[in-house]
Amino acid sequence: MAVLVTHRVPLAFQQGQVIREQTGLEVLIACGENGDEVPKRRLADFPAIACTAQVFINWLKRGLLRMDDLSLLIIDEVHHAVK
């Protein structure tokens, strides 16, 4: 699966929609509001996911997603990834 990680909720929705329109793929868009509601079996059903960074981290920590599951990882605006 391909995953696009953003740092803001509106970007997850915007980029998820762009991926959907440009590729015709079914895209799961997940953010804080709905990120915890996605069960593991459903993640594998989507060829593409657009989510916020925290949702992505939560899925990794909970074992709902592994880096081995990904064929492509895009980190949008990675310059914001500072702590």
N, C-alpha and C positions, 0 to 999 in steps of 0.2 A: 504494500500500500504506500501511497505518497502522503506525506504530512507537511502541511504548511503551518508554521508556528508564528503567531503575531504577539505583539505586546499590548494590544488594545482590542476590546470587544468589537467596536465598529469595523476594524480592519479584518477581523476573522470573518465577519459576515460579508464584507465587501469582496475580499479575495476569494472566499468560498463561492460566491456567486459568479465571479469572473471565471474561475476554474470550471464551474458547471456549464456556463455559456460557451466557453471556448473549446471544451473537450467533449461535452455531452455525458461526462461521468456523473454518477450519483455521488454527491459530496456531503459528508457529515460536517456540520458546523457546530462546534462546541465551545462554550464559554462558561464562566462561573455559574450562570443561571441554570444551564442544563448539562454541564460537563460531568457531574456526578451521577446523572441519571442513565448514562449509557453503559449497559452491561457488556462484559467482555465479548460475548458471542456476537454482539452487534457490531463491534469495532471491525471485526474481520469481514463483515458484509459490505464494507465501503471501500472502494478502490482509492478514494481520496478523502482526506480530512483536513479541515481548516479549524484551528483551535488557538486559544490563548496559551501563553507559556505556562501559566499555573496549572491549567487543565492537563497539559502534556506532562508536566512534572508529576502531578498527582497520579496519572495513569501509570507512569513508569514506577513510582514508589509502591503502588498497590499491586503491581504485577499484571495490570489489565492490558499493558502494551509493553513489548520488549523492542529494543533497538533492532534485533534480528527480524522483526516483523516488517520493517520498513525497507522499501526499495528506493525511496527518495525522501530526504528531509530538507525542507527549505525553512530557514529562519529569517523571517521578514524583519527588516530594520534592525539587524543584529547589533548595530552600534548602540542600541539601547540596553544591551545585555551586560550591564555593569553592576557590580554590587559594592 
